[in-house]
Amino acid sequence: MSKVRASHILLMYKGSARSSASRSKEEALSGIQAMQAQIAGGADFAALAKEHSDCPSGASGGDLGFFGRGQMVPAFETAAFAMQPGETSDVIETDFGYHLVTRTA
């Protein structure tokens, strides 16, 4: 498998890479965990991304398109390539903040 397609929700916090967020790291973590619980309960991932994600991809439901190995930060890439289409990751922490990733293809 050379490429996967994924969407994500990113919650940045004060001090994370490229962040303009004012929330604390703890607030970001509790927020992403709350969204994880909503998704597990059947909430629409794309709708949550549009409403809450700090990434510009949020406007398109978190869609990042297709990407290959070496294009994303390691923790993000590892999760995306390990999942099957339709699966959603646990909370992933990167320099940018906290992510939920769902593999779409």
SELO-670101 format. One record per residue (C-alpha): chain; residue number from 1; residue in one letter; x, y negated, z negated. Coordinates in pm, 1 decimal. Layout:
N
+--------+-----+--------+----------+----------+----------+
| chaine | num | residu |        X |        Y |        Z |
+--------+-----+--------+----------+----------+----------+
|      A | NUM |      A |        X |        Y |        Z |
...
+--------+-----+--------+----------+----------+----------+
This chain:
105
+--------+-----+--------+----------+----------+----------+
| chaine | num | residu |        X |        Y |        Z |
+--------+-----+--------+----------+----------+----------+
|      A |   1 |      M |      0.0 |      0.0 |      0.0 |
|      A |   2 |      S |    169.6 |   -315.2 |    116.4 |
|      A |   3 |      K |    -96.5 |   -573.0 |     30.6 |
|      A |   4 |      V |   -386.9 |   -612.2 |   -208.0 |
|      A |   5 |      R |   -658.8 |   -872.3 |   -236.4 |
|      A |   6 |      A |   -748.0 |  -1009.0 |   -575.3 |
|      A |   7 |      S |   -930.7 |  -1285.2 |   -753.0 |
|      A |   8 |      H |   -842.2 |  -1430.2 |  -1088.1 |
|      A |   9 |      I |   -952.0 |  -1661.2 |  -1365.2 |
|      A |  10 |      L |   -673.8 |  -1869.8 |  -1519.8 |
|      A |  11 |      L |   -694.3 |  -2055.9 |  -1847.6 |
|      A |  12 |      M |   -396.1 |  -2282.7 |  -1896.7 |
|      A |  13 |      Y |   -298.2 |  -2436.4 |  -2228.1 |
|      A |  14 |      K |    -96.6 |  -2733.7 |  -2341.8 |
|      A |  15 |      G |    264.6 |  -2653.8 |  -2256.1 |
|      A |  16 |      S |    204.7 |  -2376.7 |  -2001.0 |
|      A |  17 |      A |    367.3 |  -2411.9 |  -1657.9 |
|      A |  18 |      R |    210.9 |  -2685.0 |  -1437.7 |
|      A |  19 |      S |    -58.7 |  -2732.7 |  -1700.3 |
|      A |  20 |      S |   -267.7 |  -3042.7 |  -1747.7 |
|      A |  21 |      A |   -489.2 |  -2859.6 |  -1999.7 |
|      A |  22 |      S |   -533.7 |  -2998.6 |  -2349.0 |
|      A |  23 |      R |   -652.6 |  -2672.6 |  -2510.3 |
|      A |  24 |      S |   -421.3 |  -2486.1 |  -2746.2 |
|      A |  25 |      K |   -273.4 |  -2147.6 |  -2661.8 |
|      A |  26 |      E |   -510.5 |  -1992.4 |  -2917.1 |
|      A |  27 |      E |   -813.5 |  -2164.5 |  -2759.3 |
|      A |  28 |      A |   -708.6 |  -2040.4 |  -2414.6 |
|      A |  29 |      L |   -672.0 |  -1684.7 |  -2541.7 |
|      A |  30 |      S |  -1008.0 |  -1682.5 |  -2718.1 |
|      A |  31 |      G |  -1172.1 |  -1833.9 |  -2408.3 |
|      A |  32 |      I |  -1030.8 |  -1572.9 |  -2171.4 |
|      A |  33 |      Q |  -1124.1 |  -1294.1 |  -2414.7 |
|      A |  34 |      A |  -1480.8 |  -1427.3 |  -2426.3 |
|      A |  35 |      M |  -1496.7 |  -1419.5 |  -2044.4 |
|      A |  36 |      Q |  -1353.0 |  -1067.3 |  -2044.4 |
|      A |  37 |      A |  -1639.4 |   -959.8 |  -2271.5 |
|      A |  38 |      Q |  -1894.9 |  -1133.5 |  -2045.8 |
|      A |  39 |      I |  -1755.5 |   -957.7 |  -1738.2 |
|      A |  40 |      A |  -1761.8 |   -622.8 |  -1920.2 |
|      A |  41 |      G |  -2125.9 |   -697.4 |  -1996.7 |
|      A |  42 |      G |  -2207.7 |   -754.6 |  -1631.1 |
|      A |  43 |      A |  -2138.8 |  -1126.5 |  -1578.8 |
|      A |  44 |      D |  -2035.6 |  -1233.2 |  -1228.7 |
|      A |  45 |      F |  -1656.7 |  -1273.1 |  -1205.5 |
|      A |  46 |      A |  -1670.3 |  -1527.5 |   -921.8 |
|      A |  47 |      A |  -1926.9 |  -1741.8 |  -1102.4 |
|      A |  48 |      L |  -1710.6 |  -1749.0 |  -1417.2 |
|      A |  49 |      A |  -1404.7 |  -1836.6 |  -1206.2 |
|      A |  50 |      K |  -1589.4 |  -2124.8 |  -1040.2 |
|      A |  51 |      E |  -1701.0 |  -2258.8 |  -1376.2 |
|      A |  52 |      H |  -1391.7 |  -2206.6 |  -1590.8 |
|      A |  53 |      S |  -1070.7 |  -2130.2 |  -1397.9 |
|      A |  54 |      D |   -788.9 |  -2385.7 |  -1412.2 |
|      A |  55 |      C |   -652.3 |  -2260.0 |  -1080.0 |
|      A |  56 |      P |   -759.7 |  -2434.2 |   -756.1 |
|      A |  57 |      S |   -872.8 |  -2087.4 |   -638.5 |
|      A |  58 |      G |  -1159.5 |  -2118.3 |   -887.2 |
|      A |  59 |      A |  -1349.8 |  -2321.0 |   -628.5 |
|      A |  60 |      S |  -1365.9 |  -2006.1 |   -413.6 |
|      A |  61 |      G |  -1456.6 |  -1775.7 |   -701.1 |
|      A |  62 |      G |  -1093.4 |  -1713.7 |   -788.6 |
|      A |  63 |      D |  -1010.6 |  -1550.9 |   -452.7 |
|      A |  64 |      L |   -635.0 |  -1542.9 |   -385.7 |
|      A |  65 |      G |   -664.2 |  -1359.2 |    -55.6 |
|      A |  66 |      F |   -427.3 |  -1079.1 |     41.7 |
|      A |  67 |      F |    -75.8 |  -1076.3 |    -98.0 |
|      A |  68 |      G |    220.2 |   -843.4 |    -98.1 |
|      A |  69 |      R |    480.3 |   -752.4 |   -355.1 |
|      A |  70 |      G |    707.1 |  -1036.8 |   -456.0 |
|      A |  71 |      Q |    449.0 |  -1311.7 |   -397.6 |
|      A |  72 |      M |    306.3 |  -1332.3 |   -750.4 |
|      A |  73 |      V |    471.0 |  -1344.3 |  -1091.5 |
|      A |  74 |      P |    568.5 |   -992.1 |  -1207.8 |
|      A |  75 |      A |    301.4 |   -931.1 |  -1475.9 |
|      A |  76 |      F |     26.3 |  -1047.9 |  -1239.3 |
|      A |  77 |      E |    158.3 |   -842.4 |   -947.6 |
|      A |  78 |      T |    197.1 |   -527.3 |  -1158.1 |
|      A |  79 |      A |   -165.0 |   -547.5 |  -1272.3 |
|      A |  80 |      A |   -305.6 |   -621.0 |   -926.8 |
|      A |  81 |      F |   -123.8 |   -331.1 |   -760.6 |
|      A |  82 |      A |   -207.9 |    -87.5 |  -1043.1 |
|      A |  83 |      M |   -585.0 |   -134.5 |  -1014.9 |
|      A |  84 |      Q |   -833.6 |     14.8 |   -775.7 |
|      A |  85 |      P |  -1070.9 |   -216.5 |   -584.3 |
|      A |  86 |      G |  -1350.9 |   -325.2 |   -816.5 |
|      A |  87 |      E |  -1144.8 |   -295.4 |  -1133.5 |
|      A |  88 |      T |  -1072.8 |   -588.8 |  -1364.5 |
|      A |  89 |      S |   -756.0 |   -620.1 |  -1568.5 |
|      A |  90 |      D |   -704.7 |   -673.2 |  -1936.1 |
|      A |  91 |      V |   -589.3 |  -1022.7 |  -2029.6 |
|      A |  92 |      I |   -251.9 |  -1096.7 |  -1866.3 |
|      A |  93 |      E |    -18.8 |  -1364.2 |  -2000.5 |
|      A |  94 |      T |    218.3 |  -1546.4 |  -1763.9 |
|      A |  95 |      D |    404.0 |  -1877.8 |  -1781.2 |
|      A |  96 |      F |     89.8 |  -2038.1 |  -1633.7 |
|      A |  97 |      G |   -146.7 |  -1920.7 |  -1908.1 |
|      A |  98 |      Y |   -391.7 |  -1633.7 |  -1947.7 |
|      A |  99 |      H |   -544.9 |  -1451.2 |  -1652.7 |
|      A | 100 |      L |   -814.8 |  -1200.6 |  -1578.9 |
|      A | 101 |      V |   -759.0 |  -1032.7 |  -1243.9 |
|      A | 102 |      T |  -1006.7 |   -836.4 |  -1038.8 |
|      A | 103 |      R |   -889.3 |   -640.5 |   -738.2 |
|      A | 104 |      T |  -1121.4 |   -692.9 |   -445.6 |
|      A | 105 |      A |   -944.5 |   -491.8 |   -171.8 |
+--------+-----+--------+----------+----------+----------+
